[in-house]
Amino acid sequence: MKALVTGGAGFIGSNLVKLLCDKRHEVIVIDDLSSGFRKLVDERVKFYKGSIADPKLLGKILPGIDVVFHLAGFSTITYSMTNPAVYFQNNFMNGIILLEAMKKAGVKKMVYASSAASYDGRKKTPVAEDDPIGPINPYGASKLAFEHAMSAYYHSFGIEGIALRFFNVYGPNDEQAESTRAIPQWLKAALRGRPMPYYWKGRQKRDYIFVEDIARANLFAAEKGRGFRVYNVGSGTGIWMIDILKKIEKILGRRLDLKDMGERSGDPKYAVADTSRIKKELSWKPEVGIEDGLKRTIEYFKTNVI
């Protein structure tokens, strides 16, 4: 398989690239390095520094590609609340430029990094793909809008589109300098002996999934996904944020300095995946549990970030 990975220098993208290389696929990466890092890109790939909004560059790269793994985009809910137009431009309109270039080059498959932010966060039990959607922040709306574009391009032009709605992803290579994701924020603070900020008194239920399991889901989607399809990708098990903090305390073997930041707009209370569809249709299931995943992430941060 010859694959293009957009955003391949980022957290999830770099883990996916490594898996693809390990499986002996031919990989090309495009990333503008606005939030990714060249050092994270596997040396076995051909790397282009550039944007998916550049049709000329895409016209050079896309011919002969079997599948595009589309992970380029902005992914911070907090920033989307203050820069919504930027998020829609990057996550939606730039994606249209990519789809148009794929159509012109005859590339017939995309696996897309969508988001659990498509849901409204009100359902306490795990949410399934057919449950009502209703993004409560611009980030989620921009990701969902592009899912609709993928559906249109499949039915109109035959470009298969597999949208993976990621839940809370964590693990090695998460080195974004100003990340608002809880686990990297907390680990940086804990390992540096600083207060660890948390919101809503830790009473938000989340579904945490290790990044290597996310990479495997992308590969399974490319190999087995057909037509236009949407899949949740998570552990299928919810955990309160305060309990994540307790697990980090247990692994580090010491009490942490916690800083209660109150409430924060744009945050859903619940985000837990029903993963029955992806298990049934793609034969995928997570392999790394939360405690093992946290231990591996902490070791990575100790060695590479702190």
N, C-alpha and C positions, 0 to 999 in steps of 0.2 A: 504494500500500500504506500502510495506517495501522498503525504499529508502536509498541509499548510496549517500552522498554529499561529493565529493572531494573538498578540499579548503573551507570547511565549517566554518573555523575560520576567513575567510577573509571578506571583505566589503560586497560583494554581497552574498557570501555563507552564512554568518551568518543571513542575512535578510531572505534568502530562508529557512533556517533551522527553524527559528521562525514560518514562515507561515506554513510550513509542520507540525510542532508540534501543532500549533493552530488548524489545520484541522484534528488532531488526527491520523496522519500517524506515523508509526514506522521509526525512523531515526537513521542512523549511520553516523558519520563524520570521515573522515580521513584528516589530515592536518599536514604538517611538521613544521608549525609555523615559517617558514622562513620570511613570511610577514604577517601572520595572528596573532590573539591574542586569547589565551585560554579563556580569560574573556568574549569574544563575543559569545562563543558557548553556546547555550541554555542548561540548566541543564537537560532537559528532554531527551537528546540524549545519545547514547553510543559513546564515543570519543576515537579515536586511534591517537596518535602522530606517524606519519610515512609518507612514500613517496609512491606515486603511481608507482614508479619505483621498488618497492619491491614485487616481485611475491609471495613470501612466505606469507607476510602479506595480500595481496589481496586474496590469496587462502583461508585464514582463514575468511575473512570478507564477500566475495561475495556470497557464497552459500545461496540461499533463497531470494536474493535481486530481487525485481521486476523491479526497474529502477535505473540507475546511473545518477545523476546530476553531470556532470563533469565541475567543476569550478577551479580546481587546475591549476596553470600556471603563467608565468610571464606576466605582462600586461602593462609595461611602454615602450612606443615607443622610448623615448630618450635613455634608456639603451640598447634597441635592436640595436641601431645604432652603439654602441661601443662593444657589446657582441653578435653578431648575432649567432655564433655557439651555445652558451649557450641557446639562445631562441629556436633554432630549436631542440636541445636535450630535453629541458624541455617541450615545447609546442607540439612537434610532436612525437619524439621517445618515451618519457615517456607515451604519450597517446596510442601508439601502444602496450606497455606493458600492459596497462589497458584493452584495447580491447582484447588482447590475453587471459588475465585472465578472462574476462567476457565470452569469448567463451568457455573456459575450464570449468567454473562454470555453464554454461547454462543460463546466464543472457541475456535477449533478448531486452533490450531497454536502450538507452543513450540519455539524453538531454544535449547538449553541449553549453558552453558559448563561442560562436565565436565572431566576431567583425566586425564593419563597416569599419575597416582598410583593409578589403578585397577589397574595392573599391579604385579607384585612385584619387578621390576627384576633378575631373574636371567638372563633371556634376552639373550645378547650380540648376536645379530643383530636387525634391526628387528622390533618386535612388531606383529602384526596384531590387528584387532578381535576375532577369534575365538580368539586364543591364550588360555591360562588366565589368569584374573584372580585377584588375591589381594593387596589393599592391605596395606601394612605399616605404615601410620600412620592415625590417626583422620581426618585430612583426606581421604585417598583413599577411605576407607571411607564417609564421609559423601557424597562426590560419587557414588560407585557406587550407594549405596543409593537416591539420588534417580533415577538412571537406571532402576532397577527400578520405581519408582513411576510414571515416565513410561510405561513399557511397559504397566503395569496400566491407566492412565488411557486409553491409546490403545485397547486391546482391550476395555475395559469401557464407555468413554464416547465414543470416537471423536475424542479430542484427539490430533492428530498430534504426535509428539515426535522431534526430531532432536537427538541428544546429540553434541556435538563434544568429543572428548578432546584438549584442548590439551596440547602438550608445552611446552618452555621458551620463553615469550614475552618479548620485549624490545622496546624502542623508546621514542619520545617519549610524554610524559604520565605516565610511571611515577614519580610524586612521593610515594608513600606514605612517611611520615616514618620509620617503623621497619621498612622493608622488609628481609626476609632474602634476597630474590632476589639472586643473585650479581652480575649485571651492574650494576644500579643501585648496589649497595653498593660495588662496585669503582670505578665511575666517580666517585662522590662522593669516595671516599678518594683516588683518583689526582689528581683536579682540585684537591683541597684540600691535596695534599702529605702525606697521611697513609698509614700502612701499610695494605695491602690484605689483609684476612683471606681465607684459603682453606682448604678441608678436604680430607682424604684425599690430600694431596700433589698435588691436581689430577688424580688418576687416576680420575675419574668421566667416563663418556661420556654426553653430553647431545645433544639435538636442539633447536637454537635456531631459532625462527621469528619473523620480524618482525611487529610488531603490525598493520601495515596488511594483511598477508596473512591474519592471523586475522580481521580485520574483513570482508574479502572472502569468507572461508569462511562466515561467519555469513550474509551476504547470499545466497550461492549456496544455502545450506541452506534458507533461507526460500523462495527461488524454485523450487528443484528437488527438495528433499527430500520424501519421501512416507512415510506410515505412521509406524512407529517404527523408527528406524535410528540406528546408532552409527558415528561416523567419527573416525579419528585425524586430527589437524591438526598437521603438523610439516613440517620441510624434507625429511625422509626420509634425512637424512645426519647421522651422529653426529660429534661433535667432543669431544676431551678438554678438560676445563676448563682445564688448564695451557696448552693451545694458544689458548684464548680470551684468557688473560692475555697471551700473546706477541703476539697480534694487537692488543690494546689498546696494548701497548708500542710496536709498529710505527707505529700511527696517531698516537700522541702524540709519537713520536720521542725517547723517553727511557726509561731503565731505571726500573722501578717497585720500590717498597719492599714486598716480599711478606712476609706474616706467616702462617706455618704454624700452623693451629689444631688439627691432629690429626684425629681422627675425630668424627663427629656422628651420633647415633642418629636413625633414621627416614629416612635417605638411601639410596635404591637406587643400585647401582653403574652400572647401564645404564638409559637411557631414550631409545630411538631409535624413531621411528615408521615403520611400513610404511604408506605413503599411497596404495597402489594403489586401494583402494576409493573414496576420495573423488575421486581423479582420474578413475576410470572412471564413477562414478555421478553426480557433480555437476560434472564437467569443471573442477575447481579444481586449481590447482597454484601453488606459491609463486613470487613474482616478484622478491623482494629477497634477494640473497645476504648472507652473514654480514659480509663486509668493508664493503660499502655500508651495510648496516644499522647496524653499529657506528659508522661515521663519522657517520651521521645522528643516532644516539642521543647521541653525544658532543657534537655541535654543539647539540643540544637542551639537554643538561645544562649546557653552558657558558653558554647564554643565559638559561635559565629556572630552574635549580635552584641553581647555585653562586653 
